[in-house]
Amino acid sequence: MCISEKDKGLRIKDKFLGTAERAGKMKEKSGRNMRNPRSLSLKGQIGAYAVLTIFAAFSIYPVLRVFSISLRPEGRLLTRSLEIIPDGATISSYVKLFWDTDFLIWLGNSLFISVVVTIIG
């Protein structure tokens, strides 16, 4: 019996698809899906998210701290208070930055240089 090339290709294709379909439906004894052996159990996922949350807090805290210090009145900049929103919080530093200096021009120059260097380099 001679099998044509077309039939041979279909049989090979069906064989591999059948294997993939069976692998997708298989499960381990623990109930995890065999298609993704790295999937974590519920306890593992909770633990992973707990660790990620702790790292996120450690990463965000310095930025939050700098923002908090920027809201302090001028006379209290060097105090060691750990308050997130300090007593007497004011945006006077930001008003002074944007209205009394050429900050936006400086920011535009920096952005222009960054874009040009990125395009050239």
N, C-alpha and C positions, 0 to 999 in steps of 0.2 A: 504494500500500500504506500503510495507516494503522497506526501503531505506538501501542499503548495506553500510558498513563502508567506502568503497572506495568512493562511491558517496557522502556520507556525508562529507568526508574530502575535496573532490573537491569543493563542494558547499561552505563550510566554507572558503576555500582558495580563491575562486572566489569572495566571498562576501567581504573579506578583501582587495583583490587586487583592486576590483572595487572601494571601498571606497578610497583607496590610490590614484588611478588614478584620481578620481573626485577631491580630495583635491589638487592634483598637478595642476589641470587646473583652480581652483577657484582663483578669484582675489577680492581684496577689492575694495571699491568705489574709493579709491585714486589711484588705479592702481598697488599697490604693490602686489607681489606674496604672496599668503597665506602660501606657503610651508615654507617661511622664514620670519616670522613676524618681525624679527630684522633688515631686510634690510633697508638701509637708502635711502632717496631721494637724488637727485643729490646735492642739497644744503647741506644736512646733510653730504654727503661724502666729499664735498669740505671743509666744516668746520672741519670735523674730520682730514683730511689730513693737514689742516693749523695748527691745534693744535699739531699734531704729528711732523710737520716740525719745529715748534718753540721749542718743547722739544728736538728734535734731534740736533738743533743748540746749545742749551744750554748744551747738553751732549758732543758734539764734540769740542766745543770751548776750554775747558781746555786742552785737549790733543793736539790740534793744537797750543795752546799758549806755552806749554812745548817744543814742537818740534821747534817752532820759537825761543825760548830762546836758545835752544841747537845749533842753527846755528849762533849765535852771536859770534864775536871775543872775546877773553878772556878779553880785557879791557872794554867791554861794557856789561858784563853779568848782572850787577845790574841796568842798565838804565830802565826807566819806559815807554819805547816806546811801542805802540800798533801795530806796523807793523807786518804783517804776515810773510813777508820775509824781514828781516832787511838789512839795508845798510851794505855792506861788509860781507855778509853771507859767511860762510866757514864751511867745514865739518872737520876741523882740530880736533875738539873734538872727533868725531867718529873715525878718524884715530888713535888718541892717545889711545882711549878706546880699539880698536881691535888689535893694533899692539904693544903698549907699556905696556899692562897689560895682566894678565891671565884671562880676562873676559870670554872667551869661555870655559875655564876649570871650572870657577865658575858657569857659566850657565849650563854646563853639570852636575856638582855635584847637583845643585838644581833640575834639571829635574830628575836625578836618584833617589834622595830622595823622590821627589813627587810621582813618579811611584811606588816605593817600599812601601811607606806608604799607597797609594791608594789600592794596591793589598793586603797588610796585613790587613788594616782596613776594 
